[in-house]
Amino acid sequence: MKRCTTVVIPVAILLVAIPAIGQTLADRLLTLRPQWEAALEKGDAGSVRQAVDGLLQKDAQSVNASDYNEMYALTSVRNFGARACVLDGDWEAAVAMLRAAGKSATDNASRAHATLDPIQKQHEERLAQWKKEVADQEQRLKGLEAQVGMTEAQLKTRQQLKVALDERNKAIQHSEVSLKTIEGILSRLGEDKLLFDKSEAEWNGFIAKEKLEIAQAGSVGKFVSDKLEQVKSDDAKPRFDRLAYGRRLRKLDSSNVDCQRFVNGMMGIEDPPEAQAKAKPNLSKRRRKN
């Protein structure tokens, strides 16, 4: 099992705790992210799914598509939803969420390029011009300072050149920082698009492989029973992966009591007394038979 890659409290409390007025989706995500991460770490997929669905229903349609920060936040929210779906054993819902996240990432990258490419080009053109001016001014300054006994006018020119060079070098530095920022944004957005496309393809592959293995096993029940034994014995794997796959098996065969018991155990939930009684042999009856 692999995590989707890129957050417990009931959704009503989460949303009430954050006033909607004046807050963007990016603002909300800053507050929600650590809560959702903590919830997923505990294994609480349901609360995160509910919170993500509530947030998407409320804000997804109103996100400003030309604001790459807001679109990035929307993509991140959907990524949390996909991770929660995987942890909940709902691979099909995870694929749908990844597909939506991928579309958001693609749209965001395209719009960011449309906005930032002209700005990037402008910075590059200005940098080339300014660096040429700086080279010329430095040459003039060097020539002046090489002279012995400068006139008052030359001294004034030298001072003006120094001030101009200082201002121009600051502008160059600012422009170079802006270029790096733009390059970083565009690179990150492009990487996100590729990541979600890859993740969606991987999970579709897992689902297809699962269907094939179920057919080979002869029945869903047999497949689930066999896989459950593997998951039980494979305690070297991370808890997230084992719990997620246990829930996947439970989703495939909800009648499998051992599967539910395994999931409960991973969550630290004890079986109810009646279930424990069914699981234990009746020793008194055995003694009477003997």
Secondary structure as GFF3:
##gff-version 3
##sequence-region A 1 290
A	DSSP	alpha_helix	11	16	.	.	.	ID=ss1
A	DSSP	alpha_helix	25	42	.	.	.	ID=ss2
A	DSSP	alpha_helix	45	59	.	.	.	ID=ss3
A	DSSP	three_ten_helix	60	62	.	.	.	ID=ss4
A	DSSP	alpha_helix	68	87	.	.	.	ID=ss5
A	DSSP	alpha_helix	91	145	.	.	.	ID=ss6
A	DSSP	alpha_helix	152	217	.	.	.	ID=ss7
A	DSSP	alpha_helix	220	233	.	.	.	ID=ss8
A	DSSP	alpha_helix	239	252	.	.	.	ID=ss9
A	DSSP	alpha_helix	257	266	.	.	.	ID=ss10
A	DSSP	alpha_helix	273	279	.	.	.	ID=ss11
A	DSSP	alpha_helix	283	289	.	.	.	ID=ss12
###
